[in-house]
């Protein structure tokens, strides 16, 4: 199974380059942009997001990428067994210059990162923010940029604050470092209106400085949609309604609520369903295994608490009849964007952020956070559609990475017009 989208984008870029005169593109309006985000060394959805954004922007701009590689001591990382995996099929286009990367404990790598920035001389740096664990590295880059490189900085915030409860000192450190970085940025982007309001409230930022830019659809994972998956044979799934909950398994993802909702299904429905819970387990939620073991439908639950490689990911979404994300907290969801790219019915918690991010998708159904009874009813409703043969394929929303790139280009143009 191969991902061909990078090739298609490269061909598109060559066409654009050959027709630059007709398109009005000149060396004067081509921007030099550097994307700062996580390396594949600690691979996550944020890594994919950085790559997708860089590739999309590269069709009209000169792009480089500076990656944060080793983010914290390996023994402290819950997914330490998968640290260093470099087998993801998603990658930067070949013409994008990449520095990989900065390490939390290696100041020489910080110096090399600064020299990379100095050599590339970007007009704009787009820096992804998602955890205070990398704040010291990002702060170093902001300081070096301010006094030497002097690029404009756009901070793309994937979390307003860490969604996991922390002790007092970690919260204090997070707030101080995040606030320093937020105030050091020339512009801020965030994926939802709720996040925009929260950033302004927490850090005293003018709303005009914060722009809502939707997270792009992860359409690069849209491979063999609808094909008969090898997973059907592996899991012995025949004519059954498949409920998928996918993504890194953490306490704030609310998986026990989904298991409880599944257990509440009437027997005539439950016997015809399969619940698949798949993703790397960070061992934060000690209720998942007991909930599965105590479920009356435990034989119908497939629990895959492992890292899911790119080549297998499309199989999960191909066999799913619905995708359920019972989040307790979240500022955005790459998994929801994959589900929308596949046109799948999506049942998700009615968090303000999720309503902002998924509300324009016709296949979305919202339920109250943590309410397993209403979630059960929504699952049963989708099952009835499936059983009658009327379950729908929903059109993909418009927030493609091409559109995201256009919105960033507009932000950059607005920043330049204010000089």
C-alpha positions as CSV (number, residue, x, y, z in Angstrom):
1,X,0.0,0.0,0.0
2,X,1.6,3.3,-1.1
3,X,0.8,6.9,-0.5
4,X,1.0,8.7,-3.8
5,X,-0.2,12.1,-2.7
6,X,3.3,13.5,-2.3
7,X,4.0,12.6,-5.9
8,X,0.9,14.3,-7.1
9,X,1.7,17.5,-5.1
10,X,5.2,17.5,-6.6
11,X,3.9,17.2,-10.1
12,X,1.4,20.0,-9.3
13,X,4.3,22.1,-8.1
14,X,6.3,21.5,-11.3
15,X,3.3,22.6,-13.3
16,X,2.9,25.7,-11.2
17,X,6.6,26.5,-11.5
18,X,6.4,26.1,-15.3
19,X,3.5,28.5,-15.5
20,X,4.6,31.0,-12.9
21,X,4.4,33.9,-15.4
22,X,0.7,33.2,-16.2
23,X,-0.1,32.8,-12.5
24,X,1.6,36.0,-11.6
25,X,4.2,34.4,-9.3
26,X,7.6,36.2,-9.2
27,X,10.6,36.0,-7.0
28,X,9.3,39.1,-5.3
29,X,6.1,37.5,-4.0
30,X,7.5,34.1,-3.2
31,X,7.9,33.9,0.6
32,X,10.5,32.0,2.5
33,X,8.7,30.1,5.3
34,X,10.1,27.8,7.9
35,X,7.9,25.3,9.7
36,X,8.9,24.4,13.3
37,X,7.3,21.2,14.6
38,X,7.9,17.7,16.0
39,X,10.2,15.2,14.2
40,X,9.3,11.7,13.3
41,X,11.5,10.6,16.1
42,X,8.5,11.2,18.5
43,X,5.9,10.5,15.8
44,X,2.3,11.8,16.3
45,X,-0.5,13.5,14.5
46,X,1.3,16.8,15.0
47,X,4.2,15.4,13.0
48,X,1.9,14.7,10.1
49,X,0.3,18.1,10.5
50,X,3.7,19.9,10.2
51,X,4.5,17.8,7.1
52,X,1.1,18.4,5.4
53,X,1.3,22.2,6.0
54,X,4.9,22.4,4.7
55,X,4.0,20.5,1.5
56,X,0.9,22.5,0.9
57,X,2.7,25.9,1.3
58,X,5.5,24.7,-0.9
59,X,3.4,25.0,-4.1
60,X,3.9,28.8,-4.1
61,X,6.6,29.4,-1.5
62,X,10.1,28.4,-0.6
63,X,9.7,26.2,2.4
64,X,12.1,24.8,5.0
65,X,11.4,22.9,8.2
66,X,13.2,22.8,11.5
67,X,12.2,19.8,13.6
68,X,12.3,19.2,17.4
69,X,13.6,15.7,17.6
70,X,14.2,14.4,21.1
71,X,11.6,16.1,23.2
72,X,12.2,14.8,26.7
73,X,14.0,12.0,28.5
74,X,12.9,8.8,26.8
75,X,12.1,7.0,30.0
76,X,9.5,9.7,30.8
77,X,7.6,9.3,27.6
78,X,4.7,6.9,27.9
79,X,5.1,5.7,24.3
80,X,8.8,5.1,24.7
81,X,8.7,1.7,22.9
82,X,7.9,3.4,19.7
83,X,10.3,6.3,20.0
84,X,12.6,6.5,17.0
85,X,10.3,4.7,14.5
86,X,10.9,6.2,11.1
87,X,8.6,4.0,9.1
88,X,5.8,6.6,8.4
89,X,4.9,6.9,4.8
90,X,4.1,10.6,5.2
91,X,7.1,12.8,4.4
92,X,8.2,16.2,3.2
93,X,8.5,16.8,-0.5
94,X,12.1,16.4,-1.7
95,X,12.7,20.1,-2.4
96,X,11.9,21.1,1.2
97,X,15.1,21.6,3.3
98,X,14.8,19.9,6.6
99,X,16.8,20.2,9.8
100,X,16.2,17.2,12.0
101,X,16.6,18.2,14.6
102,X,16.8,19.9,18.1
103,X,17.2,17.7,21.2
104,X,16.1,18.8,24.6
105,X,19.4,17.9,26.2
106,X,21.9,18.9,23.5
107,X,22.7,22.6,23.3
108,X,25.0,22.0,20.3
109,X,21.9,20.9,18.3
110,X,20.2,24.2,19.3
111,X,23.2,26.1,17.9
112,X,23.0,24.1,14.7
113,X,19.3,24.8,14.5
114,X,20.0,28.5,14.8
115,X,22.6,28.3,12.1
116,X,20.0,26.5,9.9
117,X,17.6,29.4,10.4
118,X,20.3,31.9,9.8
119,X,21.2,30.2,6.5
120,X,17.6,29.9,5.3
121,X,16.8,33.5,6.2
122,X,13.0,32.9,6.4
123,X,10.6,35.8,6.1
124,X,8.2,33.9,8.4
125,X,8.5,31.1,10.9
126,X,5.3,29.1,11.6
127,X,5.9,27.4,15.0
128,X,3.6,24.6,16.2
129,X,2.7,24.7,20.0
130,X,1.3,21.6,21.7
131,X,3.2,20.9,24.9
132,X,5.3,22.8,27.5
133,X,7.8,20.0,27.3
134,X,9.4,21.7,24.2
135,X,9.0,25.3,25.5
136,X,12.6,25.8,26.3
137,X,13.7,24.9,22.8
138,X,11.0,27.1,21.2
139,X,11.9,30.0,23.5
140,X,15.6,29.7,22.4
141,X,14.5,29.9,18.8
142,X,12.3,32.9,19.5
143,X,15.1,34.8,21.2
144,X,17.6,34.0,18.5
145,X,15.1,35.0,15.8
146,X,14.3,38.3,17.6
147,X,17.8,39.6,17.7
148,X,19.4,38.0,14.6
149,X,17.1,36.3,12.1
150,X,14.2,38.7,12.5
151,X,11.5,36.7,10.8
152,X,7.9,37.2,11.6
153,X,6.6,34.4,13.9
154,X,3.2,32.8,13.6
155,X,2.4,30.5,16.6
156,X,0.0,27.7,15.5
157,X,-1.6,26.5,18.8
158,X,-2.8,22.9,18.9
159,X,-3.6,23.0,22.6
160,X,-4.3,26.0,24.7
161,X,-3.2,24.1,27.8
162,X,-2.2,20.5,28.3
163,X,-5.4,18.4,28.4
164,X,-4.0,16.1,31.2
165,X,-4.3,17.2,34.8
166,X,-0.9,18.2,36.3
167,X,0.5,19.2,39.6
168,X,0.7,22.8,40.7
169,X,4.4,23.4,39.8
170,X,4.0,21.9,36.3
171,X,0.9,24.0,35.7
172,X,2.8,27.1,36.8
173,X,5.8,26.4,34.6
174,X,3.5,25.7,31.7
175,X,1.6,28.9,32.1
176,X,4.7,31.0,32.4
177,X,6.5,29.4,29.4
178,X,3.4,29.3,27.2
179,X,2.6,32.9,28.0
180,X,6.1,34.0,27.2
181,X,6.0,32.2,23.8
182,X,2.5,33.4,23.0
183,X,3.5,37.0,23.6
184,X,6.7,36.6,21.6
185,X,4.7,35.7,18.5
186,X,3.6,38.3,15.9
187,X,0.4,36.4,15.1
188,X,-1.4,33.3,16.5
189,X,-3.5,30.7,14.7
190,X,-5.9,28.3,16.4
191,X,-8.4,25.7,15.1
192,X,-11.6,26.8,16.8
193,X,-13.4,29.9,18.1
194,X,-13.4,28.6,21.6
195,X,-9.6,28.3,21.5
196,X,-9.4,31.9,20.2
197,X,-11.4,33.2,23.2
198,X,-9.4,31.1,25.7
199,X,-6.1,32.3,24.4
200,X,-7.2,36.0,24.6
201,X,-8.6,35.4,28.1
202,X,-5.6,33.5,29.5
203,X,-2.9,35.7,28.1
204,X,-4.5,39.1,27.6
205,X,-4.0,38.9,23.8
206,X,-5.9,41.2,21.4
207,X,-8.4,39.1,19.5
208,X,-7.2,40.7,16.2
209,X,-3.9,38.9,16.8
210,X,-5.5,35.4,16.8
211,X,-6.9,34.0,13.6
212,X,-9.0,30.8,13.3
213,X,-7.5,28.5,10.8
214,X,-9.1,25.0,10.6
215,X,-6.9,21.9,10.9
216,X,-6.5,20.5,7.4
217,X,-8.2,17.2,6.5
218,X,-5.7,14.3,6.6
219,X,-6.6,13.3,3.1
220,X,-3.2,11.9,2.5
221,X,-4.4,8.9,4.5
222,X,-7.3,8.4,2.1
223,X,-6.2,5.2,0.4
224,X,-8.2,2.3,-0.8
225,X,-11.4,3.7,0.8
226,X,-14.2,1.2,0.7
227,X,-11.9,-1.7,-0.3
228,X,-12.2,-5.0,1.5
229,X,-9.7,-4.8,4.3
230,X,-7.4,-7.5,5.5
231,X,-8.5,-6.5,9.0
232,X,-12.0,-8.1,8.3
233,X,-10.3,-11.4,7.9
234,X,-7.9,-10.8,10.8
235,X,-10.7,-9.8,13.2
236,X,-13.2,-12.3,11.7
237,X,-15.7,-9.5,10.9
238,X,-18.4,-10.6,8.6
239,X,-21.8,-8.9,8.3
240,X,-21.4,-6.7,11.4
241,X,-21.8,-3.0,12.2
242,X,-18.2,-1.7,12.9
243,X,-17.7,1.1,15.5
244,X,-14.3,2.6,15.5
245,X,-12.5,4.7,18.1
246,X,-9.0,5.5,16.9
247,X,-6.0,7.5,18.1
248,X,-3.6,7.7,21.0
249,X,-5.4,6.3,24.1
250,X,-5.2,8.8,26.9
251,X,-7.4,9.5,29.9
252,X,-9.0,12.6,28.3
253,X,-10.2,10.6,25.3
254,X,-13.1,9.1,27.4
255,X,-12.9,5.5,26.2
256,X,-14.6,4.0,29.3
257,X,-17.7,6.2,28.4
258,X,-17.8,4.5,24.9
259,X,-17.5,1.0,26.4
260,X,-20.3,1.8,28.8
261,X,-22.5,3.1,25.9
262,X,-21.7,-0.1,23.9
263,X,-22.7,-2.2,26.9
264,X,-26.1,-0.4,27.0
265,X,-27.0,-1.4,23.5
266,X,-30.0,-3.8,23.3
267,X,-29.0,-7.4,22.7
268,X,-30.4,-7.5,19.2
269,X,-28.1,-4.6,18.2
270,X,-25.1,-5.5,20.4
271,X,-24.9,-9.0,18.8
272,X,-24.6,-7.4,15.4
273,X,-21.8,-4.9,16.3
274,X,-18.1,-4.8,16.7
275,X,-16.3,-2.1,18.7
276,X,-12.7,-1.5,17.7
277,X,-10.5,0.6,20.0
278,X,-7.2,1.1,18.3
279,X,-4.2,3.3,19.1
280,X,-1.1,3.6,21.3
281,X,-2.0,3.3,24.9
282,X,-0.2,5.7,27.3
283,X,-1.4,3.8,30.3
284,X,-3.2,6.8,31.8
285,X,-6.6,5.3,32.1
286,X,-6.8,2.3,34.4
287,X,-10.6,1.8,33.7
288,X,-10.3,0.6,30.1
289,X,-9.3,-3.0,30.7
290,X,-11.8,-3.5,33.6
291,X,-14.6,-1.9,31.5
292,X,-13.9,-4.3,28.7
293,X,-13.6,-7.3,30.9
294,X,-16.9,-6.5,32.7
295,X,-18.8,-5.8,29.4
296,X,-21.5,-8.2,28.5
297,X,-20.3,-7.8,24.9
298,X,-16.6,-8.2,25.7
299,X,-16.3,-10.8,22.9
300,X,-17.4,-8.1,20.5
301,X,-14.7,-5.6,21.6
302,X,-11.4,-5.5,19.7
303,X,-8.8,-3.7,21.8
304,X,-5.6,-2.8,19.9
305,X,-3.5,-0.7,22.3
306,X,-0.5,-0.4,19.9
307,X,1.2,2.0,17.6
308,X,-0.7,1.9,14.3
309,X,1.7,2.2,11.2
310,X,0.6,4.4,8.3
311,X,0.2,1.5,5.9
312,X,-2.4,-0.1,8.2
313,X,-4.3,3.0,9.2
314,X,-6.5,3.2,6.1
315,X,-7.7,-0.3,6.7
316,X,-9.3,0.7,10.0
317,X,-11.2,3.6,8.5
318,X,-12.2,1.5,5.4
319,X,-14.0,-1.2,7.5
320,X,-15.6,1.3,10.0
321,X,-19.3,2.1,9.7
322,X,-19.0,4.9,12.2
323,X,-16.2,6.7,14.1
324,X,-16.9,7.6,17.7
325,X,-14.6,10.0,19.7
326,X,-15.9,10.5,23.2
327,X,-13.4,13.1,24.2
328,X,-13.6,14.8,27.7
329,X,-11.2,17.6,26.6
330,X,-9.7,18.6,23.3
331,X,-8.7,21.6,21.2
332,X,-8.8,19.6,17.9
333,X,-8.7,16.1,16.4
334,X,-6.7,14.8,13.6
335,X,-8.7,11.5,13.9
336,X,-11.9,13.4,13.3
337,X,-10.3,14.9,10.2
338,X,-9.4,11.4,8.9
339,X,-13.0,10.3,9.5
340,X,-14.4,13.3,7.6
341,X,-12.0,12.6,4.7
342,X,-13.4,9.1,4.5
343,X,-17.0,10.4,4.6
344,X,-17.8,8.4,7.7
345,X,-20.6,9.1,10.2
346,X,-18.9,10.8,13.2
347,X,-20.2,10.8,16.7
348,X,-18.2,13.1,19.0
349,X,-18.5,14.9,22.3
350,X,-20.2,18.3,22.2
351,X,-17.1,20.2,23.3
352,X,-17.1,23.8,22.0
353,X,-13.9,23.1,20.2
354,X,-15.3,20.0,18.5
355,X,-18.5,21.9,17.5
356,X,-16.2,24.5,15.9
357,X,-14.0,22.0,14.1
358,X,-16.6,19.4,13.0
359,X,-19.9,21.4,13.0
360,X,-19.8,22.0,9.2
361,X,-19.5,18.3,8.4
362,X,-22.9,16.8,7.6
363,X,-22.0,13.5,9.1
364,X,-21.4,14.7,12.6
365,X,-23.6,13.9,15.6
366,X,-22.8,15.5,18.9
367,X,-23.6,14.1,22.4
368,X,-23.1,15.6,25.9
369,X,-19.6,15.0,27.3
370,X,-19.5,11.7,29.3
371,X,-23.2,10.9,28.7
372,X,-23.1,7.2,27.8
373,X,-26.9,6.8,27.5
374,X,-27.2,9.5,24.8
375,X,-24.1,8.1,23.1
376,X,-25.7,4.7,23.1
377,X,-28.8,6.2,21.5
378,X,-26.8,7.9,18.7
379,X,-24.9,4.6,18.0
380,X,-28.3,2.7,17.8
381,X,-29.6,5.3,15.4
382,X,-26.6,4.9,13.1
383,X,-27.0,1.1,13.4
384,X,-30.6,1.3,12.3
385,X,-29.5,3.2,9.2
386,X,-26.9,0.6,8.4
387,X,-29.3,-2.3,9.0
388,X,-31.8,-0.7,6.6
389,X,-29.1,-0.1,4.0
390,X,-29.5,3.7,4.1
391,X,-26.3,4.7,5.8
392,X,-24.8,7.6,3.9
393,X,-21.4,8.7,2.6
394,X,-20.9,12.3,3.5
395,X,-19.1,14.9,1.4
396,X,-15.7,16.1,2.6
397,X,-15.6,19.6,4.2
398,X,-13.6,22.3,2.4
399,X,-10.7,22.6,4.9
400,X,-8.2,20.9,2.7
401,X,-4.5,21.6,3.2
402,X,-4.5,23.7,0.0
403,X,-7.1,25.9,1.6
404,X,-5.2,26.1,4.9
405,X,-2.1,27.2,2.9
406,X,-4.1,30.0,1.3
407,X,-5.3,31.2,4.7
408,X,-1.7,31.3,6.0
409,X,-0.6,33.2,2.9
410,X,-3.3,35.7,3.6
411,X,-2.2,36.1,7.2
412,X,1.4,36.7,6.0
413,X,0.2,39.3,3.4
414,X,-1.7,41.1,6.1
415,X,1.3,41.1,8.4
416,X,3.4,42.6,5.6
417,X,0.9,45.3,4.8
418,X,1.2,46.5,8.4
419,X,4.9,47.1,8.1
